[in-house]
Amino acid sequence: FVVHLKSGGRDYEPQREAEAKGVVDLIGTLTKENPKANVLVLGDFNATLNLDSMKPFDAGKLTNIWADRNPRDTATMTHTTARCIDHIYYNANIKPELKLDTRFVLGMPARGA
């Protein structure tokens, strides 16, 4: 699944949360039909991990690929405002195929101060 949730600061957090719930519902339908499905959700979530719009992904039994990283680690920042708002989530089925020690952010043109 590729997402681009609503941009525009905290005023749009309720809309992003509704969009996130919609994506998680689609994933639920897919995995109900195919319990062995590999699932990745990636894209511009326009939210940091601490915001409410990210909670549906955790409740949907998905893991953020950066979950074990320090949020202040500049290697995981994806936006010039020194935030990580682009994410990759995965389900347990696909984890054996992932090489988590190879993950990185490519193409960040300018890092925050």
Backbone as CSV, one residue per row, in Angstrom:
resi,resn,N_x,N_y,N_z,CA_x,CA_y,CA_z,C_x,C_y,C_z
1,PHE,0.845,-1.161,0.000,0.000,0.000,0.000,0.892,1.225,0.000
2,VAL,0.591,2.179,-0.860,1.305,3.453,-0.892,0.328,4.527,-0.451
3,VAL,0.748,5.352,0.507,-0.137,6.376,1.046,0.475,7.763,0.917
4,HIS,-0.386,8.739,0.860,-0.002,10.143,1.000,-1.134,10.791,1.778
5,LEU,-1.019,10.732,3.106,-2.064,11.259,3.962,-2.069,12.784,3.916
6,LYS,-3.183,13.368,4.282,-3.399,14.813,4.199,-2.267,15.590,4.860
7,SER,-1.764,16.567,4.130,-0.732,17.439,4.695,-1.397,18.647,5.335
8,GLY,-0.590,19.428,6.026,-1.118,20.677,6.545,-1.164,20.819,8.046
9,GLY,-0.197,20.326,8.753,-0.110,20.588,10.181,-1.158,19.883,11.015
10,ARG,-1.185,20.253,12.283,-2.062,19.581,13.265,-3.550,19.809,12.991
11,ASP,-3.906,20.865,12.268,-5.314,21.108,11.966,-5.936,19.955,11.187
12,TYR,-5.118,19.218,10.468,-5.608,18.129,9.630,-5.380,16.754,10.252
13,GLU,-4.990,16.723,11.496,-4.744,15.451,12.182,-5.983,14.544,12.186
14,PRO,-7.207,15.071,12.436,-8.387,14.188,12.388,-8.600,13.554,11.003
15,GLN,-8.320,14.303,9.949,-8.477,13.748,8.598,-7.444,12.655,8.352
16,ARG,-6.196,12.895,8.765,-5.163,11.862,8.607,-5.521,10.611,9.397
17,GLU,-6.075,10.798,10.583,-6.461,9.650,11.392,-7.560,8.837,10.696
18,ALA,-8.534,9.524,10.112,-9.594,8.826,9.370,-9.016,8.096,8.155
19,GLU,-8.091,8.738,7.458,-7.450,8.082,6.312,-6.680,6.848,6.762
20,ALA,-5.969,6.968,7.870,-5.199,5.837,8.398,-6.120,4.677,8.757
21,LYS,-7.240,4.977,9.387,-8.203,3.924,9.731,-8.722,3.252,8.466
22,GLY,-8.936,4.027,7.416,-9.389,3.458,6.143,-8.368,2.502,5.551
23,VAL,-7.104,2.885,5.606,-6.037,2.016,5.101,-5.972,0.731,5.917
24,VAL,-6.038,0.850,7.232,-5.982,-0.330,8.097,-7.192,-1.239,7.839
25,ASP,-8.347,-0.657,7.560,-9.515,-1.464,7.208,-9.275,-2.239,5.912
26,LEU,-8.677,-1.599,4.923,-8.351,-2.283,3.663,-7.376,-3.431,3.904
27,ILE,-6.401,-3.197,4.753,-5.436,-4.250,5.092,-6.150,-5.400,5.796
28,GLY,-7.074,-5.069,6.689,-7.846,-6.099,7.379,-8.635,-6.968,6.412
29,THR,-9.237,-6.329,5.416,-9.975,-7.086,4.395,-9.037,-7.996,3.613
30,LEU,-7.898,-7.466,3.215,-6.920,-8.259,2.466,-6.444,-9.458,3.267
31,THR,-6.082,-9.222,4.520,-5.517,-10.321,5.312,-6.585,-11.303,5.785
32,LYS,-7.830,-10.870,5.808,-8.913,-11.818,6.105,-9.079,-12.785,4.927
33,GLU,-8.971,-12.243,3.720,-9.076,-13.074,2.511,-7.826,-13.913,2.305
34,ASN,-6.689,-13.376,2.693,-5.413,-14.065,2.506,-4.558,-13.858,3.756
35,PRO,-4.726,-14.724,4.763,-4.004,-14.545,6.032,-2.478,-14.577,5.897
36,LYS,-1.967,-15.101,4.802,-0.517,-15.174,4.599,0.023,-14.001,3.778
37,ALA,-0.815,-13.021,3.511,-0.398,-11.882,2.687,0.744,-11.107,3.331
38,ASN,1.719,-10.769,2.517,2.774,-9.856,2.932,2.239,-8.441,2.775
39,VAL,2.414,-7.618,3.800,1.890,-6.251,3.745,2.992,-5.256,4.082
40,LEU,3.143,-4.273,3.203,3.953,-3.077,3.455,3.049,-1.883,3.221
41,VAL,3.136,-0.913,4.096,2.453,0.366,3.906,3.549,1.410,3.940
42,LEU,3.685,2.161,2.862,4.762,3.140,2.825,4.315,4.407,2.137
43,GLY,4.979,5.487,2.501,4.690,6.755,1.855,4.811,7.930,2.800
44,ASP,4.162,9.007,2.397,4.183,10.260,3.145,2.962,10.292,4.053
45,PHE,3.178,10.024,5.336,2.107,9.999,6.314,1.834,11.400,6.872
46,ASN,2.740,12.335,6.597,2.618,13.705,7.100,2.396,13.758,8.604
47,ALA,3.023,12.830,9.319,2.866,12.770,10.773,4.067,12.060,11.382
48,THR,4.438,12.518,12.556,5.475,11.833,13.318,4.818,10.712,14.123
49,LEU,5.604,9.800,14.618,5.080,8.601,15.265,4.226,8.870,16.494
50,ASN,4.393,10.012,17.119,3.664,10.312,18.355,2.247,10.843,18.127
51,LEU,1.852,11.066,16.908,0.535,11.657,16.635,-0.556,10.588,16.537
52,ASP,-1.795,11.002,16.813,-2.928,10.073,16.819,-3.147,9.397,15.474
53,SER,-2.827,10.068,14.389,-3.065,9.475,13.072,-2.174,8.267,12.798
54,MET,-1.157,8.056,13.618,-0.283,6.897,13.435,-0.770,5.696,14.243
55,LYS,-1.623,5.919,15.225,-2.076,4.842,16.110,-2.835,3.726,15.399
56,PRO,-3.646,4.014,14.362,-4.326,2.904,13.694,-3.364,1.868,13.097
57,PHE,-2.206,2.300,12.674,-1.247,1.351,12.096,-0.716,0.407,13.164
58,ASP,-0.443,0.944,14.356,-0.008,0.092,15.462,-1.127,-0.858,15.874
59,ALA,-2.353,-0.354,15.944,-3.494,-1.191,16.317,-3.785,-2.244,15.250
60,GLY,-3.364,-1.961,14.014,-3.559,-2.898,12.917,-2.483,-3.965,12.850
61,LYS,-1.736,-4.111,13.933,-0.687,-5.129,14.045,0.400,-4.950,12.989
62,LEU,0.742,-3.695,12.749,1.834,-3.361,11.842,2.978,-2.771,12.656
63,THR,4.177,-2.924,12.161,5.364,-2.419,12.838,6.023,-1.370,11.964
64,ASN,6.396,-0.257,12.568,7.113,0.783,11.838,8.561,0.346,11.674
65,ILE,9.065,0.474,10.469,10.427,0.018,10.179,11.479,0.792,10.978
66,TRP,11.114,1.994,11.459,12.042,2.805,12.255,11.751,2.716,13.746
67,ALA,10.916,1.797,14.176,10.464,1.727,15.570,11.607,1.645,16.578
68,ASP,12.708,1.039,16.206,13.818,0.872,17.144,14.846,1.991,17.052
69,ARG,14.574,2.993,16.237,15.524,4.080,16.053,15.171,5.274,16.923
70,ASN,16.178,6.045,17.279,15.988,7.290,18.003,15.329,8.302,17.059
71,PRO,14.195,8.898,17.428,13.527,9.836,16.526,14.359,11.071,16.194
72,ARG,15.406,11.321,16.963,16.282,12.465,16.673,17.474,12.080,15.785
73,ASP,17.550,10.821,15.418,18.625,10.341,14.554,18.456,10.964,13.172
74,THR,19.401,11.773,12.754,19.274,12.456,11.470,19.253,11.489,10.293
75,ALA,19.714,10.274,10.479,19.692,9.290,9.391,18.274,8.846,9.050
76,THR,17.320,9.065,9.959,15.950,8.634,9.694,15.012,9.807,9.424
77,MET,15.533,11.005,9.397,14.696,12.165,9.112,14.380,12.211,7.622
78,THR,13.126,12.503,7.314,12.694,12.479,5.919,12.149,13.819,5.442
79,HIS,12.245,14.829,6.279,11.688,16.136,5.920,12.657,17.222,6.369
80,THR,12.695,18.308,5.632,13.634,19.387,5.945,13.360,20.053,7.289
81,THR,12.223,19.759,7.890,11.905,20.296,9.213,12.475,19.410,10.317
82,ALA,13.371,18.512,9.969,14.037,17.613,10.919,13.057,16.658,11.584
83,ARG,12.079,16.206,10.816,11.110,15.232,11.313,11.095,14.023,10.384
84,CYS,10.647,12.927,10.922,10.402,11.738,10.109,8.898,11.635,9.914
85,ILE,8.419,12.023,8.730,6.986,11.979,8.436,6.671,10.993,7.315
86,ASP,7.692,10.395,6.761,7.547,9.354,5.750,7.907,8.044,6.433
87,HIS,7.079,7.054,6.254,7.243,5.828,7.030,7.047,4.586,6.182
88,ILE,7.488,3.485,6.732,7.218,2.159,6.183,6.742,1.299,7.345
89,TYR,5.578,0.692,7.172,5.042,-0.263,8.139,5.003,-1.635,7.479
90,TYR,5.160,-2.666,8.281,5.107,-4.025,7.742,4.366,-4.944,8.696
91,ASN,3.849,-6.045,8.142,3.178,-7.026,9.003,4.138,-8.175,9.309
92,ALA,3.731,-9.036,10.212,4.588,-10.143,10.657,4.915,-11.110,9.524
93,ASN,4.007,-11.263,8.564,4.248,-12.210,7.465,5.480,-11.864,6.645
94,ILE,5.713,-10.601,6.446,6.816,-10.186,5.567,8.143,-10.016,6.315
95,LYS,8.097,-9.966,7.625,9.313,-9.697,8.402,10.479,-10.625,8.054
96,PRO,10.275,-11.940,7.861,11.419,-12.796,7.526,12.109,-12.413,6.213
97,GLU,11.405,-11.695,5.354,11.983,-11.292,4.075,12.684,-9.937,4.134
98,LEU,12.493,-9.213,5.218,13.101,-7.895,5.349,14.523,-7.995,5.876
99,LYS,15.371,-7.138,5.403,16.745,-7.013,5.885,16.832,-5.662,6.593
100,LEU,16.388,-5.654,7.850,16.269,-4.393,8.575,17.595,-3.675,8.775
101,ASP,18.694,-4.394,8.756,19.987,-3.727,8.928,20.427,-2.971,7.670
102,THR,19.645,-3.032,6.600,19.998,-2.314,5.378,19.138,-1.074,5.137
103,ARG,18.225,-0.775,6.043,17.307,0.345,5.821,18.024,1.684,5.942
104,PHE,17.610,2.613,5.105,18.181,3.954,5.134,17.247,4.901,4.388
105,VAL,17.450,6.198,4.578,16.699,7.219,3.873,17.590,7.733,2.750
106,LEU,17.104,7.637,1.534,17.851,8.089,0.361,17.210,9.356,-0.190
107,GLY,18.018,10.320,-0.518,17.521,11.471,-1.235,17.034,12.626,-0.402
108,MET,17.370,12.676,0.869,16.992,13.818,1.698,17.863,14.987,1.274
109,PRO,17.299,15.980,0.551,18.147,17.034,-0.032,18.771,17.973,0.990
110,ALA,18.086,18.219,2.085,18.617,19.139,3.096,18.124,18.692,4.460
111,ARG,19.011,18.550,5.378,18.649,18.133,6.735,18.362,19.372,7.586
112,GLY,17.528,19.207,8.571,17.253,20.290,9.500,18.507,20.724,10.231
113,ALA,18.476,21.880,10.830,19.672,22.449,11.491,20.227,21.533,12.554
